[in-house]
């Protein structure tokens, strides 16, 4: 760009110089013409006209006139102020010449002669090989004699141009130097301006490009740059590598507690530590909010995990923000290429799914596992349809009874959400709850389930049954600010005593953000609401959590209950869980009871309650109420009566664990 500006400026300056020089030459020519005209006028008026004394040039000059004219012009000829002269009639005859010749001169037909004959002076610089300059000034001047003012002939004068040429040369020499210096200075100024402008434009363009591809807060590449680099890296032939998504845990609490300036400083610290940990072996980018992306090329699986473990170790070091010591925690979702895909969008989806799984568990670094991560490709469509389903009231609740093993009485009903899809029929929770968890729809969905369950409970209460109702809640519910207050408001809205509601949470929900979940459980139990640990035995609940978190019940996962009457290891585990729970003052419920033999074994082992297809499949509560009010047996035979619901009410496949509402 600078070279283009410089070339353009040089052309313009050159044209300006040519125009100025030509202007000076034109001025010199005009000066010569004016000088010749003035000199000829003086000679004509002071020497020629007085000497002619009314002569008629057409008739020739008298000897006296010729002598006077010779005397009048000799001095000018002698001193060289006049090179030669002729006095001619209008017909062109030479009446007088300085050298005595009677011929020569400009032809009568020439425009210059006709101009002079018409009374106008003609001045021109013409060639003369006898002169050093090679030029003379030729003047054709009308000769006016007497007071009449009438012209009688034409005075043809040749004046020296050498002095004028020398003066012009000196003047042009000085002018060239001055003009050249001025133009050179102007060119330098323009060149400097062009150089400065082009440099500023390059810097501005570079800055704009940098800002378009980098995060203003941390200086890291942004989402656009990350995707571009990821495509280039994944497309390269090589041993493969990894795409990693990193999301900070409880970042919102920092912003809410210490302010956004502290949150910004925390993000800068995270950016610095991640970049330092990776060194030159990868790319770190901030994708937005508290989410970061890593590109780790040309690394095998073990090297990727080792490097991320180093990065996590750097990240969790204590940080001081506004005088508050903080420990940074983050979840890493890892997708390997080409093992988990070769398309960047697919890899990002897999890394995001793995990261989300890490947030729900106790492992900070999670490698994508297709068998462990449920993320259908149509989740976006499911999320959109589910949002409309909430608006159109397409969801329904089925209930499964919990039966007391001591007397076969119903100790409560568990509410299980289903989606009556207008085209796909009745959908189980596994087909839409993961999408709700990812999109944030889980909160309005849980609120809907709670409200509908309390309404249904009011219905069977009005008919004389005091069954408590259990509702599954997810980790996101426990982590949501004010969730206990929302539940309390719903209880007050329906006039339901807090003791008649039980909230079931999974072990992974308690482990995902232990402090937040424990605080929510404490607040819920303080309101009188019971909390049950669902799917116990397959998650990550520690003994310290059972000791410190005030839960009311543990539900043994169905994987330990199936074939319990013949599986010795599971028998040992279940006996230990029952003893542990009772030692802590908790009730124990076994899930997935499908045979009388398992039911008998659990009762003998001291289990409090049981759920399963042996007693009833999930169904609408009026069916359960009808069976309870019209029993055909009692005691252990009531199980058979409850089981007949499967033959008279809508049925569904065995429930799948979804980690949230069911």
TAJO-V521142 format. One line per field, one symbol per residue. ss: DSSP state (A for helix, B for strand, O for the rest). burial: I if it has 24 or more other C-alpha atoms within 12 Angstrom, else O. A space follows every 50 residues. Layout:
# TAJO-V521142
ss=???
burial=???
This chain:
# TAJO-V521142
ss=OAAAAAAAAAAAAAAAAAAAAAAAAAAAAAAAAAAAAAAAAAAAAAAAAA AAOOOOOOOOOOAAAAAAAAAAAAAAAAAOOOOBBBBBOOOOOBBBBOOO OOOOOOOOOOAAAAAAAOOOOBBBBBBOOOOOOOBBBBBBBBBBOOOOOO BBBBBBBBBBOAAAAAAAAAAAAAAAAAAAAAAAAAAAAAAAAAAAAAAA AAAAAAAAAAAAABOOOOOOBOAAAAAAAAAAAAAOOOOOBBBBBBBBOO AAAAAAAAOAAAAAAAAAAAAAAAAAAAOOOOBBBBBBOOBBBBBBOOOO AAAAAAAAAAAAAAAOOBBBBOOBBBBOOBBBBBBBBOOOOOOAAAAAAA AAAAAAAAAAOOOOBBBOOOOOOOOOOOAAAAAAAAAAAAAAOOBBBBBB BBBBOOOOOBBBBBBBBBBBBOOOBBBOAAAOAAAAAAAOAAAAAAAAAA AAAAAAAAAAAAOOOOOBBBBBOOAAAAAOOOAAAAAAAAAAAAOOOAAA BBBBBBAAAAAAOAAAAAAAAAAAAAOOOBBBBBBBOOOOOOAAAAAAOO OOBBBBOAAAAOOOOOOAAAAAAAAAAAAAAAAOOOBBBBOOOOOAAAAA AAAAAOOOBBOOOOOOOOBOAAAAAAAAAOOOOOAAAAAAAAAOAAAAOO OOOOOOOOOOOO
burial=OOOOIIOOIIOOIOOOIOOOIOOOOOOIIOOIIOIIIIIIIIIIIOIIII IIIIIIIOOIIOOOIIOOIIOIIIOIIOOOIIIIIIIIIIOIIIIIIIOO OOOOIIOIOOOIIIOIIOOIIIIIIIOOOOOOOOIIIIIIIIIIIOOOOO IIIIIIIIIIIIOIIOOIOOOIOOOOOOIOOOIOOIIOOIIOOIOOOOOO OOOOOOOOOOOOIIIOIIOIIIIOIIIOIIOOIIOOOOOIIIIIIIIIII IOOIOOOOOOOIIIIIIIIIIIIIIOIIOOOIIIIIIIIIIIIIIIIIIO IOOIIOIIIOIIIIIIOOIOIOOOOIIIIIIIIIIIIIIIIIOIOIIIII IIIIIIIIIIIIIIIIIIOOOOIIIOOOIOOIIOIIIOIIOOOIIIIIII IIIIIOOIIIIIIIIIIIIIIOOOOIIIIIIIIIIIIIOOIIIIIIIIII IIIIIIIIOIIOOOIOIIIIIIIIIIIIIIOOIIOIIIOIIOOIOIIIII IIIIIIIIIIIIIIOIIIIIIIIIIOIIIIIIIIIIIOIIIOOOOIOOII IIIIIIIIIIIIOIIOOOOIIOOIIOIIOOIOOOOIIIIIIIIIIIOIII IIIOIIIIIIIIIIIIIIIIIIIIIOIIOOOOOOOIOIIIIIIIIIOOOO IIOOIOIIIIII
